[in-house]
Amino acid sequence: MADDAEDSLYLQAFGRRLQALRVQRGLSQEDLAAASGLGAAEVQRVERGQRDVSVIALADLARVLDIQPADLMP
C-alpha cells in the first residue's frame, strides 16, 4: 500500500496532467467544472493535487476533454 507522501505526489502529477490537458483545449477551470458537473473549487483543488476524484468524476472529466480516462493518468 502506498504511503501518504506517494499519494500526494501522485495526486500532484494527476493535477498537473489535468491542467495541461484543460489548457491545451482552451478551457478555463470554470468551463471544465460546468461541463463535467464538478464545482469550480473542486477542479481547482484537483489541479493543485489537494483532492482526489471518484471514478465517475474521472470519466466525466475525460469525456469533456475528449480523451480516455486512462489518458489522465500521470
WONORDA-V611773 format. One record per residue. N is the residue number from 1. RES is the residue in one letter. PHI is phi in whole degrees, 0 to 359 (999 if undefined). PSI is psi in whole degrees, 0 to 359 (999 if undefined). D_CENTER is the distance of its C-alpha to the mean C-alpha in Angstrom with 2 decimals. Layout:
n = (N N)
res = (RES RES)
phi = (PHI PHI)
psi = (PSI PSI)
d_center = (D_CENTER D_CENTER)
//
This chain:
n = (1 2 3 4 5 6 7 8 9 10 11 12 13 14 15 16 17 18 19 20 21 22 23 24 25 26 27 28 29 30 31 32 33 34 35 36 37 38 39 40 41 42 43 44 45 46 47 48 49 50 51 52 53 54 55 56 57 58 59 60 61 62 63 64 65 66 67 68 69 70 71 72 73 74)
res = (M A D D A E D S L Y L Q A F G R R L Q A L R V Q R G L S Q E D L A A A S G L G A A E V Q R V E R G Q R D V S V I A L A D L A R V L D I Q P A D L M P)
phi = (999 288 271 298 295 297 301 298 298 294 297 294 295 299 298 296 295 301 298 299 293 298 295 303 268 72 258 277 299 295 299 297 298 297 286 263 87 267 279 300 296 293 300 302 293 296 296 277 79 261 214 257 243 286 299 296 297 301 296 294 297 298 301 297 278 59 224 277 307 298 291 276 287 290)
psi = (140 149 174 323 317 316 315 315 319 316 322 317 319 315 318 320 314 314 315 316 321 312 319 327 4 28 141 168 322 319 312 318 311 317 334 348 6 163 152 320 325 316 317 313 323 314 332 354 21 353 141 162 156 167 321 315 321 315 321 317 316 318 313 321 356 48 172 147 323 335 345 346 135 999)
d_center = (22.32 19.95 20.82 18.89 18.82 17.35 14.64 13.87 13.92 11.60 8.91 9.72 9.68 6.28 5.24 8.04 7.30 4.35 7.00 9.76 9.17 8.89 11.96 13.71 13.78 15.16 12.86 12.77 10.22 12.88 13.14 9.61 10.10 13.57 13.07 10.54 12.59 10.35 11.99 11.53 11.96 9.26 6.63 8.79 8.91 5.37 5.78 9.17 8.67 10.65 9.05 8.04 7.35 10.24 11.04 11.78 8.56 6.97 10.07 9.88 6.75 8.62 11.76 11.11 10.25 13.29 12.25 12.66 10.05 11.62 10.85 7.24 9.20 10.60)
//
